[in-house]
Amino acid sequence: MKQIFLLLLLSNFLIADLITIEAGVGSWSQTPLGFMEYKDTDKDNSGRDTSNENEFANIYAWGYIEHFFPYVPEFRIEYSSLESDGQGSGTLSGFEIPIGSNFPTTLEFNQLEIIPYYNLLDDTFWIAVDMGIAIKLVDYQATGRLESDVGGFIQLGDEIYNEKGNFIAPLPYLKLYGQIPFTTIGLKTIIKYGAIDNSSFTDIVIKLDYKINFLPIIEPGIEIGYKYVDIDVDVEDGDTSSIIKLEFAGLFGGLMFHF
């Protein structure tokens, strides 16, 4: 029985040395800045959804697996959501917003990223460098309602503006990681940027993490940092197009687990 236990413990250490899994989840306090413009060339009209620049807190999650197989890329996946409330003007979804009226809007993005990458440096003198391609799958929805004053009470009417869309953004991916020698404190920078035609996408993360290594198999930890996203995208669908020019920035913090 003792030999079996020691064999299992040894196999766990061997697997941990050959395969690395790390994951994290947390909250990102983001402040949006910018607008989304809607154009209908067939009807020759346009409207704009301008952000109120209010702060929102949204969940993010990430994870990766690294292995010992040669030539096969490592694999990372990320999820995050973006949110903005704003004011509509002009003509949105065929509805001409009366001048001087209040037309509150909401805009939500969901981002899923699939990232194959290679280790150029793997903890060499406490430094790691990864490079790859981040395939960013983005879907969004913008909605709006006309606000009216009925007997001194503010009421929202039926949903008039409802615009949905999605796009794919392949971005070069670079991760730089440095660890303070003989500690479990690390500083990480992740840069994703790509541009094509009139569109570009920037995603930058700077974070500090600390792992607690008192357990043999799993190392829990915490992470804090700053995240910046700049979306400058023109999404066309027949005679209509959505021009998105928005920035999201703010601090984040969460838990992480290293296996």
N, C-alpha and C positions, 0 to 999 in steps of 0.2 A: 504494500500500500504506500509506504514511504517512497519507494522508487518511482511509482506511478505519479505521485504528487510532484516529485522533483523533475520528472520528465515533462509533465504538463507545464510546469513553471519555466523550464528551459525552452520549450517550444514557443511559449508566449513571447519570451525575450527575443528569440530568433525571428519570429514573424514581425515583431515590432521593429527589428533592425532592418528587415527586408521591405516591409510595407509600412508607410506612414499615412495616417489619416488624421485630419484636423478639421474642425467645424466650429462655427460661431453664430450667435444670434444676438440681436440687440435693437436699440432704438436710435433713430437719426432725427435730430431736431433741425429741420430744413426751412430756410426762408427763400421763397421764390421771387424772381424779378424778371419782368418781361411781358410778353403777350403771345397770343395765338390769333392769326388772321385767317378768315374764311373767305374764299373767292369763288364766285360762280360766273365763269366767262360766258356761258350761254345766256344768262339773264342779266349780265353786265351789272352785277352788284357785289358788294363785299361788306364784311363786318369784322369787328375786332373784339377779342376777349382779353382785357388788360388786367394783370394780376394786382390784387390789393396789397401784396407783399406781407401777408400775415404768416406767422410761423406755424408749422405743423410738425408733429412727431409721428414717424412711421417706422414700421418694423423692417429690418433687413436680416438676411441670413446668407451664409456662405459655407463652403466645404471643399476640401480637395483630398485627393489620394495620390501618393507617390509610390513607385514600385521599383523592382530591380530588373525588369525586362528591358533589354537593349533596343534602341531605335523607336520604341513605343512611347509616345508623349505622355506626360503626366496629365491629370485631368482635374479641373476646378469648375465649380458651379457657383453662381451668385444670384440672389434675388433681392430686389428692392422696389419700393413704391414711392412715387412722387405725387404731391398734391398742391393745388393752388385754388384759391377762390378769387373772384374778380368781378369786373363790371363789363357788360356787353354794350356795344354801340354799333351803329350802322345797320346792316341787314345780315341776320344769321339764320340759316336754314330757311330762307325765303321769307322771313318775318322782318319787317322794317321796324326797328325799335324807335318809338317816338322820342324826339329830341327833348332832353330834360327829364326823362323818366328813369326809374331805377330798375336795372335788369341784372340781378345778381347771378353769377355763374360759378360753376365748379369744374375743375379740370383734374383728371386723375391719370397717372401713368403706372403701368406695371412692367418691370424689366426683369427678364430672365437671361442670364449670360452663361454660355457654354464656352469654356476656355481650355483648349489643349495647349500645352506649353512644354518647354524643355528647360532643364537646369543647366545653365552655363557655368555657374559656380554653386557648389552645394556645401554650405557651411565650411568653406575654406578660410581659415583664420577668422572664424566667426562672421563671415560674409557670405551671402547667397544672392545670386542673380538669376532670374527666370525671364524667358522671352517666349511669346507665343501669339496666338490670335484669339481675341475675345469676340465671339459671335453674339451680339446683343439683339434679343428679340423683344420688341417694345409694342405694347398695345395701349391705346389711350381712349378716353371718352370725355367729351365736353358737354355739359348740360346748362340750361339757363331758363329762368322763369321771369315773367313780368311782375313787378311788385306794384301793388295799388294800395291806396289809402281809403278805407271804407269806414266812415264814421269815426275817424281818428285812430282806427286800428289798421296796422300794416298787414296785408295779406299777400301771399304768393299765389299766382294763378297756375294754370296747367303748364306742364313742361312744354316749352315751345322750341327750344334749341337743344338738339341732341345729335352730336357729331361723334362718330366712332372711326377709328382707323388703326393701322398697325404698320410697322416697318422693321426691316432688318438692317443692322449696322455692324459690319465686320471691322474691328478695330485692332491695330497692333497693340500688344500687351507687354508691359515691362514691370517687373517687380524687383525692388532692391531691398535687401534686408540685412541689417547689421545688429549683432548681439554684443552687449557689454561683456567682455571676457570674464569667465568664471561666475556668471550670473545667469538668470533666466529672464532678463529684461532685454527686450528688443525694440528696435525702431524700424518701421516698414513704410515704404512708399510704393504705391501702385499707380501706374500711369497708363491710361487707355485713350488713344486719340486717333481719329480718322476723318478724312475729308474727300468728297467726290462731288463733282459738278458744283452746285450751289449749296451743298449741305455739309455740315461738319458735326462731330460729336466729341466732347471732351469729358473724361471721367478721371478725377484725381483723388487719391486717398493718402493721407499721412497719419500714421497711428503709432502708438506706443502700447506694447503688450507685456504682460508679466505672467509667467506660468509657475504653478506651485507643483513641485516634483517630489512630493512625499509619498505618492502612491506608485506601485510597481508597474501598472498597466496604463493608467489614464492620468494625464496631467491637466487639471482644470486651470483656468486662467481668466484674466480680465483684459479688456482692451478699451482704449479711449483714443479719439482722434478727430480729424476734420476731413469732411468730404465735400467736393465741389463737382457739380455736373453742369455742363453747358450744352444745350440742345439747339441747334440751328439747322432745321430740317424743312424741306418742302415736299409734302406728301400729295401726289396728284392722283385723282380718281375720275377719269373722264373729263367732264367740263368743270369739275370742282377741284379745288386744291386747298390744303391747310398748310399755312406757313407758321412754323413753330419757332419762336425765338425766346427761349426761357433759360434762366440760370437757377440752380438750386444749391444752397451752400449752408453748412452749419456743423455743429459738433455732434459726435455720436459716442455711444458707449455700450458695451455688451459683455457677454460671457463667451468663453471659448474652451474647447476640449481637444487635447492632443493625445492620440493613441499610438 
